[in-house]
Amino acid sequence: MKRILIILGAGIIIVFICFVLIVNLWIGNTVKKNIEIAEEKYSGTAEDALIAFLLDTTNSPRDRTHIAIWTLGQIQSEKAKPVLRELYKNDPEGKTCSGKHDSVLCQYEIYKALNAEKENWWPLHRKLN
């Protein structure tokens, strides 16, 4: 019985580690893809291109949120914080944008990006900046 519990425990730990690695790879690939999208349209560093993407109102609010804001949060951009603060309307739960992501920037995503270093205690994607 003890041997079965040890094997089961080890299996659970291995599955958990695999899950964490897969999620990390998926997020990292998405961050890289979003940076490439921004860099195709705008020059400069990854951070500069993402900020330019965010500020360009010809991009849809949904793309500005999911490509620029989310990625700036993942790379924990300090440079983007003044821009994000300007766009933030003190709505950490995103109630003002709920169901309106085609027409307004997601306040919850802005909140998360502004607080990324507190929320993302393991800054794996900062190196992509």
Phi and psi in radians as a Rosetta constraint file:
Dihedral C 1 N 2 CA 2 C 2 CIRCULARHARMONIC -1.086 0.35
Dihedral N 2 CA 2 C 2 N 3 CIRCULARHARMONIC -0.690 0.35
Dihedral C 2 N 3 CA 3 C 3 CIRCULARHARMONIC -1.127 0.35
Dihedral N 3 CA 3 C 3 N 4 CIRCULARHARMONIC -0.704 0.35
Dihedral C 3 N 4 CA 4 C 4 CIRCULARHARMONIC -1.113 0.35
Dihedral N 4 CA 4 C 4 N 5 CIRCULARHARMONIC -0.744 0.35
Dihedral C 4 N 5 CA 5 C 5 CIRCULARHARMONIC -1.124 0.35
Dihedral N 5 CA 5 C 5 N 6 CIRCULARHARMONIC -0.686 0.35
Dihedral C 5 N 6 CA 6 C 6 CIRCULARHARMONIC -1.121 0.35
Dihedral N 6 CA 6 C 6 N 7 CIRCULARHARMONIC -0.797 0.35
Dihedral C 6 N 7 CA 7 C 7 CIRCULARHARMONIC -1.120 0.35
Dihedral N 7 CA 7 C 7 N 8 CIRCULARHARMONIC -0.751 0.35
Dihedral C 7 N 8 CA 8 C 8 CIRCULARHARMONIC -1.099 0.35
Dihedral N 8 CA 8 C 8 N 9 CIRCULARHARMONIC -0.783 0.35
Dihedral C 8 N 9 CA 9 C 9 CIRCULARHARMONIC -1.080 0.35
Dihedral N 9 CA 9 C 9 N 10 CIRCULARHARMONIC -0.773 0.35
Dihedral C 9 N 10 CA 10 C 10 CIRCULARHARMONIC -1.102 0.35
Dihedral N 10 CA 10 C 10 N 11 CIRCULARHARMONIC -0.703 0.35
Dihedral C 10 N 11 CA 11 C 11 CIRCULARHARMONIC -1.085 0.35
Dihedral N 11 CA 11 C 11 N 12 CIRCULARHARMONIC -0.754 0.35
Dihedral C 11 N 12 CA 12 C 12 CIRCULARHARMONIC -1.114 0.35
Dihedral N 12 CA 12 C 12 N 13 CIRCULARHARMONIC -0.732 0.35
Dihedral C 12 N 13 CA 13 C 13 CIRCULARHARMONIC -1.115 0.35
Dihedral N 13 CA 13 C 13 N 14 CIRCULARHARMONIC -0.732 0.35
Dihedral C 13 N 14 CA 14 C 14 CIRCULARHARMONIC -1.127 0.35
Dihedral N 14 CA 14 C 14 N 15 CIRCULARHARMONIC -0.761 0.35
Dihedral C 14 N 15 CA 15 C 15 CIRCULARHARMONIC -1.084 0.35
Dihedral N 15 CA 15 C 15 N 16 CIRCULARHARMONIC -0.745 0.35
Dihedral C 15 N 16 CA 16 C 16 CIRCULARHARMONIC -1.091 0.35
Dihedral N 16 CA 16 C 16 N 17 CIRCULARHARMONIC -0.782 0.35
Dihedral C 16 N 17 CA 17 C 17 CIRCULARHARMONIC -1.091 0.35
Dihedral N 17 CA 17 C 17 N 18 CIRCULARHARMONIC -0.743 0.35
Dihedral C 17 N 18 CA 18 C 18 CIRCULARHARMONIC -1.080 0.35
Dihedral N 18 CA 18 C 18 N 19 CIRCULARHARMONIC -0.728 0.35
Dihedral C 18 N 19 CA 19 C 19 CIRCULARHARMONIC -1.059 0.35
Dihedral N 19 CA 19 C 19 N 20 CIRCULARHARMONIC -0.822 0.35
Dihedral C 19 N 20 CA 20 C 20 CIRCULARHARMONIC -1.077 0.35
Dihedral N 20 CA 20 C 20 N 21 CIRCULARHARMONIC -0.755 0.35
Dihedral C 20 N 21 CA 21 C 21 CIRCULARHARMONIC -1.121 0.35
Dihedral N 21 CA 21 C 21 N 22 CIRCULARHARMONIC -0.741 0.35
Dihedral C 21 N 22 CA 22 C 22 CIRCULARHARMONIC -1.131 0.35
Dihedral N 22 CA 22 C 22 N 23 CIRCULARHARMONIC -0.778 0.35
Dihedral C 22 N 23 CA 23 C 23 CIRCULARHARMONIC -1.097 0.35
Dihedral N 23 CA 23 C 23 N 24 CIRCULARHARMONIC -0.740 0.35
Dihedral C 23 N 24 CA 24 C 24 CIRCULARHARMONIC -1.073 0.35
Dihedral N 24 CA 24 C 24 N 25 CIRCULARHARMONIC -0.775 0.35
Dihedral C 24 N 25 CA 25 C 25 CIRCULARHARMONIC -1.111 0.35
Dihedral N 25 CA 25 C 25 N 26 CIRCULARHARMONIC -0.731 0.35
Dihedral C 25 N 26 CA 26 C 26 CIRCULARHARMONIC -1.092 0.35
Dihedral N 26 CA 26 C 26 N 27 CIRCULARHARMONIC -0.821 0.35
Dihedral C 26 N 27 CA 27 C 27 CIRCULARHARMONIC -1.108 0.35
Dihedral N 27 CA 27 C 27 N 28 CIRCULARHARMONIC -0.780 0.35
Dihedral C 27 N 28 CA 28 C 28 CIRCULARHARMONIC -1.035 0.35
Dihedral N 28 CA 28 C 28 N 29 CIRCULARHARMONIC -0.744 0.35
Dihedral C 28 N 29 CA 29 C 29 CIRCULARHARMONIC -1.152 0.35
Dihedral N 29 CA 29 C 29 N 30 CIRCULARHARMONIC -0.674 0.35
Dihedral C 29 N 30 CA 30 C 30 CIRCULARHARMONIC -1.155 0.35
Dihedral N 30 CA 30 C 30 N 31 CIRCULARHARMONIC -0.728 0.35
Dihedral C 30 N 31 CA 31 C 31 CIRCULARHARMONIC -1.052 0.35
Dihedral N 31 CA 31 C 31 N 32 CIRCULARHARMONIC -0.826 0.35
Dihedral C 31 N 32 CA 32 C 32 CIRCULARHARMONIC -1.060 0.35
Dihedral N 32 CA 32 C 32 N 33 CIRCULARHARMONIC -0.750 0.35
Dihedral C 32 N 33 CA 33 C 33 CIRCULARHARMONIC -1.097 0.35
Dihedral N 33 CA 33 C 33 N 34 CIRCULARHARMONIC -0.758 0.35
Dihedral C 33 N 34 CA 34 C 34 CIRCULARHARMONIC -1.130 0.35
Dihedral N 34 CA 34 C 34 N 35 CIRCULARHARMONIC -0.671 0.35
Dihedral C 34 N 35 CA 35 C 35 CIRCULARHARMONIC -1.107 0.35
Dihedral N 35 CA 35 C 35 N 36 CIRCULARHARMONIC -0.744 0.35
Dihedral C 35 N 36 CA 36 C 36 CIRCULARHARMONIC -1.067 0.35
Dihedral N 36 CA 36 C 36 N 37 CIRCULARHARMONIC -0.725 0.35
Dihedral C 36 N 37 CA 37 C 37 CIRCULARHARMONIC -1.044 0.35
Dihedral N 37 CA 37 C 37 N 38 CIRCULARHARMONIC -0.805 0.35
Dihedral C 37 N 38 CA 38 C 38 CIRCULARHARMONIC -1.174 0.35
Dihedral N 38 CA 38 C 38 N 39 CIRCULARHARMONIC -0.718 0.35
Dihedral C 38 N 39 CA 39 C 39 CIRCULARHARMONIC -1.226 0.35
Dihedral N 39 CA 39 C 39 N 40 CIRCULARHARMONIC -0.383 0.35
Dihedral C 39 N 40 CA 40 C 40 CIRCULARHARMONIC -1.176 0.35
Dihedral N 40 CA 40 C 40 N 41 CIRCULARHARMONIC -0.543 0.35
Dihedral C 40 N 41 CA 41 C 41 CIRCULARHARMONIC -1.719 0.35
Dihedral N 41 CA 41 C 41 N 42 CIRCULARHARMONIC -0.471 0.35
Dihedral C 41 N 42 CA 42 C 42 CIRCULARHARMONIC -2.334 0.35
Dihedral N 42 CA 42 C 42 N 43 CIRCULARHARMONIC 2.586 0.35
Dihedral C 42 N 43 CA 43 C 43 CIRCULARHARMONIC -1.620 0.35
Dihedral N 43 CA 43 C 43 N 44 CIRCULARHARMONIC 3.031 0.35
Dihedral C 43 N 44 CA 44 C 44 CIRCULARHARMONIC 1.787 0.35
Dihedral N 44 CA 44 C 44 N 45 CIRCULARHARMONIC -2.934 0.35
Dihedral C 44 N 45 CA 45 C 45 CIRCULARHARMONIC -1.202 0.35
Dihedral N 45 CA 45 C 45 N 46 CIRCULARHARMONIC 3.006 0.35
Dihedral C 45 N 46 CA 46 C 46 CIRCULARHARMONIC -0.996 0.35
Dihedral N 46 CA 46 C 46 N 47 CIRCULARHARMONIC -0.769 0.35
Dihedral C 46 N 47 CA 47 C 47 CIRCULARHARMONIC -1.071 0.35
Dihedral N 47 CA 47 C 47 N 48 CIRCULARHARMONIC -0.802 0.35
Dihedral C 47 N 48 CA 48 C 48 CIRCULARHARMONIC -1.100 0.35
Dihedral N 48 CA 48 C 48 N 49 CIRCULARHARMONIC -0.747 0.35
Dihedral C 48 N 49 CA 49 C 49 CIRCULARHARMONIC -1.124 0.35
Dihedral N 49 CA 49 C 49 N 50 CIRCULARHARMONIC -0.717 0.35
Dihedral C 49 N 50 CA 50 C 50 CIRCULARHARMONIC -1.164 0.35
Dihedral N 50 CA 50 C 50 N 51 CIRCULARHARMONIC -0.696 0.35
Dihedral C 50 N 51 CA 51 C 51 CIRCULARHARMONIC -1.143 0.35
Dihedral N 51 CA 51 C 51 N 52 CIRCULARHARMONIC -0.739 0.35
Dihedral C 51 N 52 CA 52 C 52 CIRCULARHARMONIC -1.085 0.35
Dihedral N 52 CA 52 C 52 N 53 CIRCULARHARMONIC -0.712 0.35
Dihedral C 52 N 53 CA 53 C 53 CIRCULARHARMONIC -1.060 0.35
Dihedral N 53 CA 53 C 53 N 54 CIRCULARHARMONIC -0.763 0.35
Dihedral C 53 N 54 CA 54 C 54 CIRCULARHARMONIC -1.106 0.35
Dihedral N 54 CA 54 C 54 N 55 CIRCULARHARMONIC -0.734 0.35
Dihedral C 54 N 55 CA 55 C 55 CIRCULARHARMONIC -1.361 0.35
Dihedral N 55 CA 55 C 55 N 56 CIRCULARHARMONIC -0.323 0.35
Dihedral C 55 N 56 CA 56 C 56 CIRCULARHARMONIC -1.369 0.35
Dihedral N 56 CA 56 C 56 N 57 CIRCULARHARMONIC 1.847 0.35
Dihedral C 56 N 57 CA 57 C 57 CIRCULARHARMONIC -1.293 0.35
Dihedral N 57 CA 57 C 57 N 58 CIRCULARHARMONIC -0.057 0.35
Dihedral C 57 N 58 CA 58 C 58 CIRCULARHARMONIC -1.336 0.35
Dihedral N 58 CA 58 C 58 N 59 CIRCULARHARMONIC -0.331 0.35
Dihedral C 58 N 59 CA 59 C 59 CIRCULARHARMONIC -1.359 0.35
Dihedral N 59 CA 59 C 59 N 60 CIRCULARHARMONIC 2.538 0.35
Dihedral C 59 N 60 CA 60 C 60 CIRCULARHARMONIC -1.164 0.35
Dihedral N 60 CA 60 C 60 N 61 CIRCULARHARMONIC 2.615 0.35
Dihedral C 60 N 61 CA 61 C 61 CIRCULARHARMONIC -0.974 0.35
Dihedral N 61 CA 61 C 61 N 62 CIRCULARHARMONIC -0.637 0.35
Dihedral C 61 N 62 CA 62 C 62 CIRCULARHARMONIC -1.098 0.35
Dihedral N 62 CA 62 C 62 N 63 CIRCULARHARMONIC -0.799 0.35
Dihedral C 62 N 63 CA 63 C 63 CIRCULARHARMONIC -1.174 0.35
Dihedral N 63 CA 63 C 63 N 64 CIRCULARHARMONIC -0.713 0.35
Dihedral C 63 N 64 CA 64 C 64 CIRCULARHARMONIC -1.061 0.35
Dihedral N 64 CA 64 C 64 N 65 CIRCULARHARMONIC -0.644 0.35
Dihedral C 64 N 65 CA 65 C 65 CIRCULARHARMONIC -1.262 0.35
Dihedral N 65 CA 65 C 65 N 66 CIRCULARHARMONIC -0.940 0.35
Dihedral C 65 N 66 CA 66 C 66 CIRCULARHARMONIC -1.374 0.35
Dihedral N 66 CA 66 C 66 N 67 CIRCULARHARMONIC -0.501 0.35
Dihedral C 66 N 67 CA 67 C 67 CIRCULARHARMONIC -1.591 0.35
Dihedral N 67 CA 67 C 67 N 68 CIRCULARHARMONIC -0.925 0.35
Dihedral C 67 N 68 CA 68 C 68 CIRCULARHARMONIC -1.480 0.35
Dihedral N 68 CA 68 C 68 N 69 CIRCULARHARMONIC -1.014 0.35
Dihedral C 68 N 69 CA 69 C 69 CIRCULARHARMONIC -1.089 0.35
Dihedral N 69 CA 69 C 69 N 70 CIRCULARHARMONIC -0.871 0.35
Dihedral C 69 N 70 CA 70 C 70 CIRCULARHARMONIC -1.028 0.35
Dihedral N 70 CA 70 C 70 N 71 CIRCULARHARMONIC -0.778 0.35
Dihedral C 70 N 71 CA 71 C 71 CIRCULARHARMONIC -1.197 0.35
Dihedral N 71 CA 71 C 71 N 72 CIRCULARHARMONIC -0.700 0.35
Dihedral C 71 N 72 CA 72 C 72 CIRCULARHARMONIC -1.064 0.35
Dihedral N 72 CA 72 C 72 N 73 CIRCULARHARMONIC -0.627 0.35
Dihedral C 72 N 73 CA 73 C 73 CIRCULARHARMONIC -1.179 0.35
Dihedral N 73 CA 73 C 73 N 74 CIRCULARHARMONIC -0.725 0.35
Dihedral C 73 N 74 CA 74 C 74 CIRCULARHARMONIC -1.127 0.35
Dihedral N 74 CA 74 C 74 N 75 CIRCULARHARMONIC -0.631 0.35
Dihedral C 74 N 75 CA 75 C 75 CIRCULARHARMONIC -1.561 0.35
Dihedral N 75 CA 75 C 75 N 76 CIRCULARHARMONIC 0.043 0.35
Dihedral C 75 N 76 CA 76 C 76 CIRCULARHARMONIC 0.914 0.35
Dihedral N 76 CA 76 C 76 N 77 CIRCULARHARMONIC 0.956 0.35
Dihedral C 76 N 77 CA 77 C 77 CIRCULARHARMONIC -1.226 0.35
Dihedral N 77 CA 77 C 77 N 78 CIRCULARHARMONIC 2.087 0.35
Dihedral C 77 N 78 CA 78 C 78 CIRCULARHARMONIC -1.373 0.35
Dihedral N 78 CA 78 C 78 N 79 CIRCULARHARMONIC -0.597 0.35
Dihedral C 78 N 79 CA 79 C 79 CIRCULARHARMONIC -1.110 0.35
Dihedral N 79 CA 79 C 79 N 80 CIRCULARHARMONIC -0.538 0.35
Dihedral C 79 N 80 CA 80 C 80 CIRCULARHARMONIC -1.460 0.35
Dihedral N 80 CA 80 C 80 N 81 CIRCULARHARMONIC -0.239 0.35
Dihedral C 80 N 81 CA 81 C 81 CIRCULARHARMONIC -0.997 0.35
Dihedral N 81 CA 81 C 81 N 82 CIRCULARHARMONIC -0.768 0.35
Dihedral C 81 N 82 CA 82 C 82 CIRCULARHARMONIC -1.057 0.35
Dihedral N 82 CA 82 C 82 N 83 CIRCULARHARMONIC -0.672 0.35
Dihedral C 82 N 83 CA 83 C 83 CIRCULARHARMONIC -1.165 0.35
Dihedral N 83 CA 83 C 83 N 84 CIRCULARHARMONIC -0.779 0.35
Dihedral C 83 N 84 CA 84 C 84 CIRCULARHARMONIC -1.125 0.35
Dihedral N 84 CA 84 C 84 N 85 CIRCULARHARMONIC -0.708 0.35
Dihedral C 84 N 85 CA 85 C 85 CIRCULARHARMONIC -1.071 0.35
Dihedral N 85 CA 85 C 85 N 86 CIRCULARHARMONIC -0.644 0.35
Dihedral C 85 N 86 CA 86 C 86 CIRCULARHARMONIC -1.138 0.35
Dihedral N 86 CA 86 C 86 N 87 CIRCULARHARMONIC -0.594 0.35
Dihedral C 86 N 87 CA 87 C 87 CIRCULARHARMONIC -1.510 0.35
Dihedral N 87 CA 87 C 87 N 88 CIRCULARHARMONIC -0.248 0.35
Dihedral C 87 N 88 CA 88 C 88 CIRCULARHARMONIC -1.432 0.35
Dihedral N 88 CA 88 C 88 N 89 CIRCULARHARMONIC 2.367 0.35
Dihedral C 88 N 89 CA 89 C 89 CIRCULARHARMONIC -1.997 0.35
Dihedral N 89 CA 89 C 89 N 90 CIRCULARHARMONIC 0.580 0.35
Dihedral C 89 N 90 CA 90 C 90 CIRCULARHARMONIC 0.889 0.35
Dihedral N 90 CA 90 C 90 N 91 CIRCULARHARMONIC 0.935 0.35
Dihedral C 90 N 91 CA 91 C 91 CIRCULARHARMONIC -2.307 0.35
Dihedral N 91 CA 91 C 91 N 92 CIRCULARHARMONIC 1.320 0.35
Dihedral C 91 N 92 CA 92 C 92 CIRCULARHARMONIC -1.124 0.35
Dihedral N 92 CA 92 C 92 N 93 CIRCULARHARMONIC -0.334 0.35
Dihedral C 92 N 93 CA 93 C 93 CIRCULARHARMONIC -1.679 0.35
Dihedral N 93 CA 93 C 93 N 94 CIRCULARHARMONIC -0.134 0.35
Dihedral C 93 N 94 CA 94 C 94 CIRCULARHARMONIC 1.253 0.35
Dihedral N 94 CA 94 C 94 N 95 CIRCULARHARMONIC 0.508 0.35
Dihedral C 94 N 95 CA 95 C 95 CIRCULARHARMONIC -1.167 0.35
Dihedral N 95 CA 95 C 95 N 96 CIRCULARHARMONIC -0.587 0.35
Dihedral C 95 N 96 CA 96 C 96 CIRCULARHARMONIC -1.270 0.35
Dihedral N 96 CA 96 C 96 N 97 CIRCULARHARMONIC -0.328 0.35
Dihedral C 96 N 97 CA 97 C 97 CIRCULARHARMONIC -1.964 0.35
Dihedral N 97 CA 97 C 97 N 98 CIRCULARHARMONIC 0.003 0.35
Dihedral C 97 N 98 CA 98 C 98 CIRCULARHARMONIC -0.988 0.35
Dihedral N 98 CA 98 C 98 N 99 CIRCULARHARMONIC 2.106 0.35
Dihedral C 98 N 99 CA 99 C 99 CIRCULARHARMONIC 1.359 0.35
Dihedral N 99 CA 99 C 99 N 100 CIRCULARHARMONIC 0.083 0.35
Dihedral C 99 N 100 CA 100 C 100 CIRCULARHARMONIC -2.117 0.35
Dihedral N 100 CA 100 C 100 N 101 CIRCULARHARMONIC 0.441 0.35
Dihedral C 100 N 101 CA 101 C 101 CIRCULARHARMONIC -1.188 0.35
Dihedral N 101 CA 101 C 101 N 102 CIRCULARHARMONIC -0.189 0.35
Dihedral C 101 N 102 CA 102 C 102 CIRCULARHARMONIC -1.438 0.35
Dihedral N 102 CA 102 C 102 N 103 CIRCULARHARMONIC -0.236 0.35
Dihedral C 102 N 103 CA 103 C 103 CIRCULARHARMONIC -2.149 0.35
Dihedral N 103 CA 103 C 103 N 104 CIRCULARHARMONIC -0.288 0.35
Dihedral C 103 N 104 CA 104 C 104 CIRCULARHARMONIC -2.401 0.35
Dihedral N 104 CA 104 C 104 N 105 CIRCULARHARMONIC 2.742 0.35
Dihedral C 104 N 105 CA 105 C 105 CIRCULARHARMONIC -1.278 0.35
Dihedral N 105 CA 105 C 105 N 106 CIRCULARHARMONIC 2.493 0.35
Dihedral C 105 N 106 CA 106 C 106 CIRCULARHARMONIC -1.284 0.35
Dihedral N 106 CA 106 C 106 N 107 CIRCULARHARMONIC 2.014 0.35
Dihedral C 106 N 107 CA 107 C 107 CIRCULARHARMONIC -1.191 0.35
Dihedral N 107 CA 107 C 107 N 108 CIRCULARHARMONIC -0.574 0.35
Dihedral C 107 N 108 CA 108 C 108 CIRCULARHARMONIC -1.133 0.35
Dihedral N 108 CA 108 C 108 N 109 CIRCULARHARMONIC -0.722 0.35
Dihedral C 108 N 109 CA 109 C 109 CIRCULARHARMONIC -1.164 0.35
Dihedral N 109 CA 109 C 109 N 110 CIRCULARHARMONIC -0.667 0.35
Dihedral C 109 N 110 CA 110 C 110 CIRCULARHARMONIC -1.115 0.35
Dihedral N 110 CA 110 C 110 N 111 CIRCULARHARMONIC -0.772 0.35
Dihedral C 110 N 111 CA 111 C 111 CIRCULARHARMONIC -1.005 0.35
Dihedral N 111 CA 111 C 111 N 112 CIRCULARHARMONIC -0.807 0.35
Dihedral C 111 N 112 CA 112 C 112 CIRCULARHARMONIC -1.134 0.35
Dihedral N 112 CA 112 C 112 N 113 CIRCULARHARMONIC -0.688 0.35
Dihedral C 112 N 113 CA 113 C 113 CIRCULARHARMONIC -1.160 0.35
Dihedral N 113 CA 113 C 113 N 114 CIRCULARHARMONIC -0.672 0.35
Dihedral C 113 N 114 CA 114 C 114 CIRCULARHARMONIC -1.173 0.35
Dihedral N 114 CA 114 C 114 N 115 CIRCULARHARMONIC -0.496 0.35
Dihedral C 114 N 115 CA 115 C 115 CIRCULARHARMONIC -1.898 0.35
Dihedral N 115 CA 115 C 115 N 116 CIRCULARHARMONIC 0.399 0.35
Dihedral C 115 N 116 CA 116 C 116 CIRCULARHARMONIC -1.053 0.35
Dihedral N 116 CA 116 C 116 N 117 CIRCULARHARMONIC -0.702 0.35
Dihedral C 116 N 117 CA 117 C 117 CIRCULARHARMONIC -1.223 0.35
Dihedral N 117 CA 117 C 117 N 118 CIRCULARHARMONIC -0.396 0.35
Dihedral C 117 N 118 CA 118 C 118 CIRCULARHARMONIC -1.411 0.35
Dihedral N 118 CA 118 C 118 N 119 CIRCULARHARMONIC -0.696 0.35
Dihedral C 118 N 119 CA 119 C 119 CIRCULARHARMONIC -1.369 0.35
Dihedral N 119 CA 119 C 119 N 120 CIRCULARHARMONIC -0.801 0.35
Dihedral C 119 N 120 CA 120 C 120 CIRCULARHARMONIC -1.585 0.35
Dihedral N 120 CA 120 C 120 N 121 CIRCULARHARMONIC 1.415 0.35
Dihedral C 120 N 121 CA 121 C 121 CIRCULARHARMONIC -1.154 0.35
Dihedral N 121 CA 121 C 121 N 122 CIRCULARHARMONIC -0.280 0.35
Dihedral C 121 N 122 CA 122 C 122 CIRCULARHARMONIC -2.088 0.35
Dihedral N 122 CA 122 C 122 N 123 CIRCULARHARMONIC 1.519 0.35
Dihedral C 122 N 123 CA 123 C 123 CIRCULARHARMONIC -1.291 0.35
Dihedral N 123 CA 123 C 123 N 124 CIRCULARHARMONIC 1.169 0.35
Dihedral C 123 N 124 CA 124 C 124 CIRCULARHARMONIC -1.208 0.35
Dihedral N 124 CA 124 C 124 N 125 CIRCULARHARMONIC -0.478 0.35
Dihedral C 124 N 125 CA 125 C 125 CIRCULARHARMONIC -1.746 0.35
Dihedral N 125 CA 125 C 125 N 126 CIRCULARHARMONIC -0.019 0.35
Dihedral C 125 N 126 CA 126 C 126 CIRCULARHARMONIC -1.025 0.35
Dihedral N 126 CA 126 C 126 N 127 CIRCULARHARMONIC -0.568 0.35
Dihedral C 126 N 127 CA 127 C 127 CIRCULARHARMONIC -1.139 0.35
Dihedral N 127 CA 127 C 127 N 128 CIRCULARHARMONIC -0.320 0.35
Dihedral C 127 N 128 CA 128 C 128 CIRCULARHARMONIC -1.369 0.35
Dihedral N 128 CA 128 C 128 N 129 CIRCULARHARMONIC -0.148 0.35
